[in-house]
Amino acid sequence: MIFGVSFPFVLCISAFLKTAAGQDAIPALSVPASQYWDGIDGPWSTFWVAVGTPPQQVRVLPSTSGDHNALWVVLTEGCTSQDPSNCAQDRTVFNPNISSTWDAIGLFQLGLREEAYLGYNVSDDNAEFANETFTLGNNNGLPTVGDSVVQGFATKDFYMGALGLAARAINVSSFNAPQPSVLQALRNQGNIPSLSWGYTAGNQFADPPTFGSLTLGGYDSSRLVSSGVTIPFGSDQSRDLLIGVQSISSGNAQFLSTGVYAFVDSLVAELWLPQDTCEAFERAFGLTWNDTAELYLVNDSLHNDLTSQNPSVTFQVGPAASSSQGSVQIVLPYNAFDLSINPPYVSSTSRYFPLKRAQNSTQYTLGRTFLQYAYVVADYERSQFSVYQAQFPPTSMPQNLTAIYPPGQGQNGTSSSNPSSQKSGIGSGAIAGIAVGVVVVIVGAALLLFFLRRRRTHKTKIAELPADSIGAVARPEDSTYQKPELDATEFVRPELETRTKAELAAGDPKPNFRNGLIGSKDLRAK
């Protein structure tokens, strides 16, 4: 006891003051890029993950898809004798047969509803679900997630593995047994301060060429222009990153006749925009639609012309399809559209312009092409995300990681997912003043309690003396102090629909082409 105050209570106050001063604050977690440019429709900046025991290194792309909350890996069945000899190396396949921690759950559909609107036959894209251990990065000292749901696939609809960033629980076969998403598992382990992330895809042809940036539990403010726009999550949890596209222009050319809403989805590469918008792009840039590949293929002559002109395209986006609720402009130079498409997507390598003709509003999508020059910060505890113009700092510039804390638990004024609002929080000087004030109050209260107890003890002893020594003194009744309890708050995770158990097709599956992609009737891509 210290002045009548229990020692555990003092420890609790000490821990509180340390946290208030930021000493025990959990920092944001930066996942370093792999230094590789991967994919058959890119190039795209990937990230390392070590999967299994012993660890097998795979490269993955971050996925902002609303239904994607687990780690995807490409299984060895994803490369066959019909594929190029370097297929396994390019896709960085994972072999569960040599991992002692692979605990198979079963064969299920990947269950991506939004991508089904884009022509992906989700019912055919099956995956082996298992509980498995993985570590972020490549021997970088980053956290390990144990016994987490990992989904292994073989289809070439998605050429590289992917790291799902959605925070919702994973429901494999029942709502009654949800398992934490990758983001939630890291939060539960104390590796990140909140269910949030910041991501930009990077660009190989930028000046300087810059790899992608992925931060969990916060964002890297060195990779964004501070003036952005914050948008509430969409009401459909599968389309949470729903953004208003208010205008698209290049110079004096206007490509969008009226504002639309589009889903920000890094799982796909292209921009899926209205038919008349695509036609406006065709007129401005001389593009020609290839019906066989269902792509805008770019020949050498057109490529040289566009490279020489170096046109830029400006997307004005915000919370609504009109600018009435605010907006930010994201400018994409031509190098963001100067991509290559490779087999098996097409029969031979070709340049292409990553624009797709959307048939209706369910297909409006801003894929990785957009995220090359946009930086997105998603905050699942506030149900909002923010969009900024991405920056390409020199390699000598250090990161500037900023943690996002849950509502009401901000540290040093950085509780918001909006960088422009950071200075509105409580500064470190104010926190120090509050801490000193709390100490003074606690010490004063302890001293007062100490003297009151001494006085009461003295009176009690006097009351017990013989009556002839002193007049009768009434003994005071003890009063009981009830400690007030704070109301607890809890972040409630909405859950995804349960997975559908997949059935293997009988016989030898035959690959089929749709939208230039190779599908698979079962797990084995033969």
Helices and strands as residue ranges (DSSP letters): H 7-20, E 29-31, E 33-38, E 44-51, E 56-63, E 71-74, G 76-78, H 87-91, G 96-98, E 103-109, H 113-116, G 122-124, E 126-136, E 144-153, E 161-164, H 182-188, E 196-200, E 213-216, E 218-220, G 221-223, E 229-232, G 237-239, E 242-250, E 253-254, E 260-264, E 271-273, H 275-285, E 289-290, E 295-298, H 300-309, E 312-318, G 323-325, E 328-333, G 334-336, E 339-341, E 350-353, E 355-357, G 361-363, E 365-366, H 368-371, E 374-379, E 384-389, E 401-403, G 419-424, H 428-463, E 513-514, E 517-518
